[in-house]
Amino acid sequence: MTRSLTGAYDAILNAYALLLMPTRPIKASKLPDKGSSMEERASRSGDMLANTMPFNPTHHPAMNVPCGMSDGLPVGMTLVGRCHAGPIIYRAAYTFEQAQDWKAA
């Protein structure tokens, strides 16, 4: 499975220098209450992994960059690059952060 997933991302990244995608597939939610159970906290954290976890086994560099606010909560974008191309992601993130104030977006 990892080889086919790596191959699929490699094919896309042969045509594009970077992928830009939402960090989370859903809007940010409030943190669980301080007294909530470990099960509740663990289940709530699972919704954050769908768009970011595939890059751990494929070894594609990926970075979350805050890009705006929604209802007082931050929205993030993920930049994904070719294997061993981390500096491209850093330059793109830096350029984005210099272009605007993401908290005002």
Sequence and secondary structure as in RCSB ss.txt:
>XXXX:A:sequence
MTRSLTGAYDAILNAYALLLMPTRPIKASKLPDKGSSMEERASRSGDMLANTMPFNPTHHPAMNVPCGMSDGLPV
GMTLVGRCHAGPIIYRAAYTFEQAQDWKAA
>XXXX:A:secstr
 HHHHHHHHHHHHHH SEEEEESSSS       TT  HHHHHHHHGGGSTTTTTHHHHT  EEEEEEEEETTEEE
EEEEEE TT HHHHHHHHHHHHHHS TTT 
